[in-house]
Amino acid sequence: MQPISDPAEAQGDRVEVKRFTDGTWVMGLSQDSHAQNKPGGGTIAVKDSRGAVRAFFGHVCGPEWLGACFGRAQSLDGLYARLQDKFQEYEWPQAASRVPPANH
């Protein structure tokens, strides 16, 4: 996710993109917890218009789960609140100095 700077650059059908009415956006990839022979099941990686790259671990039920989650979100902060409620967020080394915190 880090090398992609804008959702327009995101290629392929695995990247989900959501643009919010306030101009913010998020794009992400997820790995279905039930996928056979694919490592990393239950992982979500996202990048947003604020420059944050975040990863979450938990139960990703089906390949369309992330798109459905994005679809229900009304704001970037609301999306992160939902993800933090349902998943364990991975703490990147030195993340506090590089990533702006989400506002709740």
C-alpha positions in Angstrom: 0.0 0.0 0.0 2.8 2.4 0.8 4.0 3.0 -2.7 0.5 3.8 -4.0 -0.1 7.6 -3.5 -3.6 7.9 -4.7 -6.6 5.6 -5.3 -6.4 6.3 -9.1 -3.0 4.5 -9.0 -4.6 1.4 -7.4 -4.7 -1.3 -10.0 -6.4 -4.6 -9.9 -9.6 -5.9 -8.5 -8.3 -6.7 -5.0 -7.9 -3.0 -3.9 -11.1 -1.5 -2.4 -11.5 2.3 -2.5 -13.9 4.6 -0.7 -14.1 8.3 -1.2 -16.0 10.3 1.5 -18.1 13.4 1.0 -15.5 15.5 2.9 -12.9 14.7 0.3 -11.0 12.1 2.4 -10.4 8.7 1.0 -9.2 5.2 2.0 -8.0 2.3 0.0 -7.3 -1.2 1.2 -6.6 -4.8 0.7 -7.8 -7.7 2.8 -7.2 -11.5 3.0 -10.2 -13.7 3.7 -9.8 -15.7 6.9 -11.4 -18.7 5.1 -9.1 -18.6 2.0 -7.4 -22.0 1.5 -3.7 -22.1 0.7 -3.3 -18.3 1.1 -1.2 -16.9 4.0 -2.2 -13.9 6.0 -5.9 -14.7 6.4 -7.6 -12.2 8.6 -5.4 -9.3 7.6 -6.5 -5.8 6.4 -4.1 -3.1 5.2 -5.3 0.4 4.4 -3.9 3.7 3.3 -5.8 7.0 3.6 -5.7 10.5 2.3 -4.0 11.6 5.5 -0.9 9.5 4.6 -1.6 6.8 7.3 -0.8 3.2 6.4 -2.5 0.9 9.0 -2.9 -2.9 9.4 -5.6 -4.8 11.3 -5.8 -8.5 12.3 -9.0 -10.4 13.0 -11.8 -12.3 11.3 -12.2 -11.2 7.7 -15.3 -13.2 6.6 -15.2 -13.5 2.8 -13.4 -11.7 0.0 -16.1 -8.9 -0.2 -15.9 -8.1 3.5 -13.7 -5.0 3.2 -15.8 -3.5 0.4 -18.9 -4.0 2.5 -17.2 -2.4 5.5 -16.1 0.6 3.4 -19.6 0.9 2.0 -21.2 1.3 5.4 -18.6 3.9 6.6 -19.8 7.5 6.6 -16.4 9.0 7.4 -12.7 8.0 7.6 -12.8 8.3 11.4 -16.0 6.2 11.5 -14.3 3.5 9.5 -11.3 3.4 11.8 -13.6 3.3 14.8 -15.3 0.2 13.4 -12.0 -1.5 12.5 -10.6 -0.8 15.9 -13.7 -2.2 17.5 -13.6 -5.5 15.6 -9.9 -6.0 15.0 -6.5 -5.8 16.6 -4.4 -3.0 15.1 -0.8 -3.7 14.3 1.5 -1.2 15.8 4.1 -0.2 13.3 7.6 0.4 14.7 7.9 4.2 15.3 4.3 4.6 14.1 3.6 7.4 16.6 6.1 9.6 14.9 5.0 8.9 11.4 1.2 8.4 11.3 -1.3 11.0 12.4 -3.9 9.6 14.9 -7.5 9.1 13.8 -10.0 11.5 15.5 -13.0 9.8 17.1 
